[in-house]
Amino acid sequence: MRLDHDQLEVLHLQLGAAGADQVVAQAMEEMAVLLSKVERHHREGKLEDVGIGVKSIVTIAQQVGMTSLARVGRDVISLIAGFDSAAYGASVARLVRIGESSLVAVWDLQGMSI
């Protein structure tokens, strides 16, 4: 999973090492909860709730340099209102996979310090 190391460096420069680590750790906790909720709302057919959760995921992903996750999130948002349920379902599944991979990548990176 590719992370935007430039964005992580910006956080580091703005907040210092401890501040950046704290922001990233909090973002990862929120991201894990949001991914779980989005997946559940998708299964329950709650499209409005999926959209709300995905918008939050995109915001967090951009903040911590998860560009692929943010891009897929924007795809999901655009497909929610569409008529292609197969593409929407596939995009949600991809969002969850990439989200989980992104979380692992950032947690591994945190072990090395940002």
Buried (B, 14 or more C-beta within 10 A) or exposed (E): BEBBEEBBEBBBEEBEEEEBBEBBBEBBEBBBEBBEBBBEBBEEEBBEBBBBBBBBBBBBBBBBBBBBBBBBBBBBBEBBEEEEEEBBEBBBEBBBBBBBBBBEBBEEBBEEEB
